[in-house]
Amino acid sequence: MSRKKKLISRFQQRPKDFTWDELTSLLKYLGYWEVKTGRTGGSRRRFLHHSAAAVTLHKPHPQNVLKRYAIDQVLDLLRQEEIL
């Protein structure tokens, strides 16, 4: 199994230790790219796709681990868009 497929499988299991870096890597693999929001964006991050809905969420801080609700939101959106 490739590294990316392992990452997708891990994400679908909704682990408690899924990091922001893993999520950005996963989204880039699925065809998303991050949009820079400028000075007033704060911790909000937005990822766009050519044919799917945008993914918008807050970058976790000070830790790099995503909250469970953020994983669920992204997972639901990717399933609705039939990307996963």
C-alpha positions as CSV (number, residue, x, y, z in Angstrom):
1,M,0.0,0.0,0.0
2,S,1.4,3.4,-0.9
3,R,2.1,6.1,1.6
4,K,-0.8,8.2,0.4
5,K,-3.3,5.3,0.6
6,K,-2.1,4.6,4.1
7,L,-2.7,8.3,5.0
8,I,-6.2,8.2,3.6
9,S,-7.0,5.0,5.5
10,R,-5.6,6.5,8.7
11,F,-7.8,9.6,8.2
12,Q,-10.9,7.6,7.6
13,Q,-10.3,5.9,11.0
14,R,-10.6,9.3,12.7
15,P,-7.5,9.0,14.9
16,K,-7.0,11.3,17.9
17,D,-3.5,12.2,16.9
18,F,-4.0,13.3,13.2
19,T,-1.9,16.3,12.6
20,W,-2.4,19.5,10.6
21,D,0.6,18.5,8.4
22,E,-1.0,15.2,7.6
23,L,-4.2,16.9,6.7
24,T,-2.6,19.4,4.3
25,S,-0.6,16.6,2.7
26,L,-3.8,14.5,2.3
27,L,-5.8,17.5,0.8
28,K,-3.0,18.3,-1.6
29,Y,-2.9,14.7,-2.7
30,L,-6.7,14.8,-3.4
31,G,-6.4,17.9,-5.6
32,Y,-6.8,20.8,-3.1
33,W,-4.6,23.8,-2.7
34,E,-4.4,26.3,0.1
35,V,-5.5,29.9,-0.4
36,K,-3.6,32.6,1.5
37,T,-6.2,34.8,3.2
38,G,-3.9,37.8,3.9
39,R,-3.2,39.7,7.1
40,T,-6.7,39.3,8.7
41,G,-7.0,35.6,8.1
42,G,-5.6,34.6,11.5
43,S,-5.7,30.8,12.0
44,R,-8.5,30.3,9.4
45,R,-7.3,28.2,6.5
46,R,-9.1,27.6,3.2
47,F,-8.5,24.8,0.7
48,L,-10.0,25.0,-2.8
49,H,-10.6,22.3,-5.4
50,H,-11.4,22.7,-9.1
51,S,-14.6,20.7,-9.0
52,A,-15.5,20.3,-5.3
53,A,-16.6,22.4,-2.3
54,A,-14.0,24.3,-0.4
55,V,-12.6,23.1,2.9
56,T,-12.5,25.8,5.5
57,L,-11.2,25.2,9.0
58,H,-9.0,26.7,11.8
59,K,-5.4,25.6,12.0
60,P,-4.9,24.1,15.5
61,H,-2.5,25.9,17.9
62,P,-0.4,25.7,20.0
63,Q,-0.5,21.9,19.3
64,N,-0.5,20.6,15.8
65,V,-3.2,17.9,16.4
66,L,-6.7,18.3,14.9
67,K,-9.8,18.2,17.0
68,R,-12.2,15.4,16.4
69,Y,-15.0,17.7,15.1
70,A,-12.6,19.1,12.4
71,I,-11.7,15.6,11.2
72,D,-15.4,14.7,11.1
73,Q,-16.3,17.9,9.1
74,V,-13.6,17.3,6.5
75,L,-14.4,13.6,6.2
76,D,-18.1,14.3,5.7
77,L,-17.4,17.0,3.1
78,L,-15.0,14.7,1.2
79,R,-17.5,11.9,1.2
80,Q,-20.4,14.2,0.1
81,E,-18.2,15.4,-2.8
82,E,-17.4,11.7,-3.6
83,I,-13.7,12.3,-3.3
84,L,-13.4,9.6,-0.7
